[in-house]
Amino acid sequence: MKVKICGIKTVEEAQLVAQERPDFIGMVLAPSKRRISLDTVKEITDSLEGTGIKTVGVFVNPAKEEVDEALNDAGLDYIQFHGDEDKDFVGQYQSRAIKAFPSNSKLSYKERFDFPAEYILIDSPREKYYGGSGVAFNWSELPFSEIEESRLALAGGLNPGNVGKAAAAVAPALIDVSSGVETDGFKDSKKIADFIKIIRGEE
């Protein structure tokens, strides 16, 4: 089970998170309070070189030029598509794509897993904005017969207090967290350490 810590805003935050050895670090390039510039993304990817940690840029309905620039110039390993991107668009980046859907998407789970992406991320229900609302949904309602667990990523309202239960109930390939490991809007090293230890069975 892999771990992605998302919403990184600075090199300092990236280095703090990197000490706990997550598999992925995510940065937001879509409208959000955590949005950062491509120049900052490049500084962060450069600072993580040699760590083995994969970097992810989160976009909502980007143009192809934006995605290509993020991968080729800013050094990102993956793009997380968090909007209404279609299968053909996502498929251009298949081995480097994470396609996110809110749990209340109108698409069936079978249709979601038809998207050609490395991971299919199921997030909390969409409310006013794209992206997770930070609220956990009922994982037990996931229709596992329609899900490829080897590509399933889980997000939405996860934190050190409930991630153990989520991991046991769902057993996704990837677990994604942002606000659940923050204190007052900043990444909290103890919460990150606890979160990762629980997933990796070290606690």
C-alpha positions as CSV (number, residue, x, y, z in Angstrom):
1,M,0.0,0.0,0.0
2,K,1.6,3.3,-1.1
3,V,1.2,6.7,0.5
4,K,0.8,10.1,-1.2
5,I,1.1,13.3,0.9
6,C,-0.5,16.1,-1.1
7,G,-0.8,19.9,-0.9
8,I,2.9,20.6,-0.5
9,K,3.5,24.4,-1.0
10,T,7.2,25.0,-0.3
11,V,10.6,23.3,-0.5
12,E,10.8,23.4,3.3
13,E,7.5,21.5,3.5
14,A,8.6,19.0,0.9
15,Q,11.8,18.3,2.9
16,L,9.8,17.9,6.1
17,V,7.5,15.4,4.4
18,A,10.4,13.6,2.7
19,Q,11.9,12.7,6.0
20,E,9.0,10.3,6.5
21,R,9.6,8.6,3.2
22,P,6.2,8.7,1.5
23,D,6.0,7.1,-2.0
24,F,4.5,10.2,-3.6
25,I,4.5,14.0,-2.8
26,G,1.7,16.0,-4.5
27,M,1.5,19.7,-5.4
28,V,-1.6,21.6,-6.5
29,L,-1.6,23.5,-9.8
30,A,-5.4,24.0,-9.9
31,P,-7.4,26.8,-8.2
32,S,-7.1,26.1,-4.5
33,K,-5.8,27.6,-1.3
34,R,-2.8,25.3,-1.8
35,R,-2.1,26.3,-5.4
36,I,1.6,27.0,-6.2
37,S,3.4,28.2,-9.3
38,L,5.2,26.0,-11.8
39,D,8.5,27.6,-10.7
40,T,7.9,26.5,-7.1
41,V,7.0,23.0,-8.4
42,K,10.3,22.9,-10.2
43,E,12.2,24.0,-7.0
44,I,10.4,21.2,-5.1
45,T,11.1,18.5,-7.7
46,D,14.8,19.5,-7.8
47,S,15.0,19.4,-4.0
48,L,13.6,15.8,-4.0
49,E,16.0,14.5,-6.7
50,G,17.7,11.3,-5.6
51,T,15.2,10.5,-2.8
52,G,13.2,8.1,-4.9
53,I,10.0,9.9,-4.0
54,K,7.6,10.4,-7.0
55,T,6.2,13.8,-7.5
56,V,2.6,14.5,-8.6
57,G,1.0,17.7,-10.0
58,V,-2.8,18.1,-9.4
59,F,-4.7,19.7,-12.3
60,V,-8.4,20.4,-13.0
61,N,-9.3,20.4,-16.7
62,P,-5.8,21.5,-17.9
63,A,-4.7,22.2,-21.5
64,K,-2.3,19.7,-23.0
65,E,0.4,22.4,-23.1
66,E,0.1,22.9,-19.3
67,V,0.5,19.1,-18.6
68,D,3.4,18.8,-21.0
69,E,5.2,21.8,-19.4
70,A,4.6,20.4,-15.9
71,L,6.1,17.0,-16.9
72,N,8.9,18.2,-19.2
73,D,10.0,21.5,-17.6
74,A,9.0,21.2,-14.0
75,G,10.1,17.6,-13.6
76,L,6.9,16.0,-12.3
77,D,6.6,12.2,-12.5
78,Y,2.8,12.0,-12.5
79,I,-0.2,14.2,-13.3
80,Q,-3.4,13.9,-11.2
81,F,-6.4,14.8,-13.3
82,H,-9.1,16.1,-10.9
83,G,-11.7,17.6,-13.3
84,D,-13.9,16.4,-16.2
85,E,-11.0,15.2,-18.4
86,D,-12.1,12.5,-20.9
87,K,-10.6,9.1,-21.5
88,D,-8.7,10.1,-24.6
89,F,-7.0,13.1,-22.9
90,V,-6.0,11.1,-19.8
91,G,-4.9,8.2,-22.0
92,Q,-2.1,10.3,-23.5
93,Y,-0.4,10.1,-20.2
94,Q,-1.6,6.6,-19.2
95,S,1.5,5.4,-17.3
96,R,2.0,8.8,-15.6
97,A,-1.7,9.6,-14.9
98,I,-3.8,9.4,-11.7
99,K,-7.5,10.1,-12.6
100,A,-9.6,11.3,-9.6
101,F,-13.3,11.0,-9.2
102,P,-15.6,12.2,-6.4
103,S,-17.4,9.3,-4.7
104,N,-20.7,10.9,-5.9
105,S,-19.6,10.9,-9.6
106,K,-22.4,10.2,-12.1
107,L,-20.1,7.6,-13.7
108,S,-20.4,4.0,-12.6
109,Y,-17.3,2.5,-10.9
110,K,-16.9,0.3,-14.0
111,E,-16.8,3.4,-16.2
112,R,-14.3,5.1,-13.9
113,F,-12.0,2.1,-14.0
114,D,-12.2,2.1,-17.8
115,F,-10.1,5.2,-17.8
116,P,-6.5,4.5,-18.9
117,A,-4.5,5.6,-15.9
118,E,-2.0,4.2,-13.5
119,Y,-4.3,4.9,-10.5
120,I,-8.0,5.6,-10.2
121,L,-8.5,7.8,-7.2
122,I,-11.9,7.9,-5.3
123,D,-12.2,11.0,-3.3
124,S,-14.8,12.5,-1.0
125,P,-18.1,13.8,-2.6
126,R,-17.7,16.9,-4.8
127,E,-19.4,19.9,-3.3
128,K,-19.0,23.4,-4.6
129,Y,-15.5,23.0,-6.0
130,Y,-13.5,20.3,-7.8
131,G,-11.3,18.3,-5.5
132,G,-12.1,16.6,-2.2
133,S,-14.1,18.2,0.5
134,G,-11.9,16.6,3.2
135,V,-14.9,14.6,4.4
136,A,-14.7,10.8,4.6
137,F,-17.3,8.9,2.7
138,N,-18.7,5.4,3.5
139,W,-16.0,3.1,2.2
140,S,-18.1,0.0,2.8
141,E,-20.4,1.1,0.0
142,L,-17.6,0.7,-2.6
143,P,-18.7,-1.9,-5.2
144,F,-15.6,-4.1,-5.1
145,S,-16.8,-6.3,-8.0
146,E,-16.4,-3.2,-10.3
147,I,-13.1,-2.1,-8.9
148,E,-9.5,-3.0,-9.8
149,E,-7.9,-3.0,-6.4
150,S,-4.4,-2.9,-8.0
151,R,-5.2,0.6,-9.4
152,L,-7.5,1.9,-6.6
153,A,-6.4,5.0,-4.8
154,L,-8.4,6.3,-1.8
155,A,-8.7,9.8,-0.4
156,G,-11.1,12.0,1.4
157,G,-11.2,12.8,5.1
158,L,-8.3,10.5,6.0
159,N,-6.2,11.2,9.1
160,P,-4.1,9.2,11.6
161,G,-7.3,8.4,13.5
162,N,-9.2,6.6,10.8
163,V,-6.6,5.6,8.1
164,G,-6.1,2.2,9.8
165,K,-9.7,1.4,9.5
166,A,-9.9,2.6,5.9
167,A,-6.8,0.6,4.9
168,A,-8.3,-2.6,6.5
169,A,-11.7,-2.1,4.9
170,V,-10.6,-1.1,1.4
171,A,-7.0,-2.3,1.0
172,P,-6.3,0.2,-1.8
173,A,-3.1,0.3,-3.8
174,L,-2.5,4.0,-2.8
175,I,-3.7,6.2,0.1
176,D,-3.8,10.0,-0.4
177,V,-3.9,12.6,2.3
178,S,-3.6,16.4,2.5
179,S,-5.5,18.3,5.3
180,G,-5.6,15.2,7.5
181,V,-1.9,15.6,8.3
182,E,-2.0,19.3,8.9
183,T,-2.2,21.6,11.9
184,D,-3.4,25.1,11.3
185,G,-3.0,24.7,7.5
186,F,0.6,23.5,7.7
187,K,2.0,20.0,7.3
188,D,2.6,18.4,10.8
189,S,5.6,16.1,10.9
190,K,4.2,14.0,13.8
191,K,0.8,13.5,12.0
192,I,2.6,12.5,8.8
193,A,4.8,10.0,10.7
194,D,1.9,8.5,12.5
195,F,-0.2,8.3,9.3
196,I,2.6,6.5,7.4
197,K,3.5,4.1,10.2
198,I,-0.2,3.0,10.5
199,I,-0.4,2.2,6.8
200,R,2.9,0.4,6.8
201,G,2.0,-1.6,9.9
202,E,4.8,-0.1,12.0
203,E,2.4,1.0,14.7
